[in-house]
């Protein structure tokens, strides 16, 4: 028999904690308003927030890949833009 376990959606504090855990402040993340993002994601599951963080982290990488495809040769880690709210 199949078992199903109901797990409620995370509240605003839990969503902020998930965001901070997946996108910690540092070189790659710049001044994210975690609480604001958490309030905007009401009704999102932990899995939904994980996907948002993953896609957000890919934005700077995609920009960097576009620069490489355009023929820019000297690209370093310092050229990688941080993840921002925008």
N, C-alpha and C positions, 0 to 999 in steps of 0.2 A: 504494500500500500504506500501511496505517496504521502509524504508529510509536508505540510506547509506551515511556515512560521511567519507570522505577521511582524514586520519590523516597521515601526512608524517612521515617517519622514523626519529628517533632522530639523530641530528648531533653529532660530537665527544664531544662537551662540554656537551650536554644533556646526552649522554651515560656515561660520567665520573661522572656527578651529580647523575645519577641513581645508579651507582655502589657505590658511597660514601654514598648514602642514605640507600642502602640495606645491605652493608657491611662496617659499620663505623669503623674507627680505634679504637682500644681498646684492651682489654684482649683477645678477641676471634679472632681478625684480626691483622695480623702483617705485616707492611710495604708493603702494596699492591701498585703497580705502576698503579694507577687508569687511568692516561692518556694513558699509554701504552696499557692497556687492552681495553680502549675505542677506541683506534685507530685500534686494532685488530678485533674489533666487528663491523666494517663498514658493513652496510646492515642489522644489527640486529634490531629487534623491541624492544620496552620496555618490552614486554612479554618475548621475547627470553632472554634478559638480566636478567630478574627476575628468569627464570629457571636456568640460569648459576649460579647466586648467591646462589640459594637454593641448588643446587647440590654441589657447592663448600663448603657451610656451613656443608653439611652432611659428607664430607670426614673425618674430625676429629671424628665425632660421630661414623661412621662405624669402624674406627680404635679402638675406645674405646670399642665398642660392641664386636669386635673380641678379645680384651684382656679379657673381661668379660667371653666370651664363652670358652676361653682357661683356665679359672679357677682362674684368678687373682682376689683376693678378695678385697684388699684395693685400691679403685679407688676414687679419689676426683676430684673436679672441676679443681684443679691445674694440674691434669694429662691430661686434655683435651688440645690437640695441637691447636695452632691458625690456622686460614685459611691463607694460603700463596699463592703466585703467582704460585709456582710449582704445 
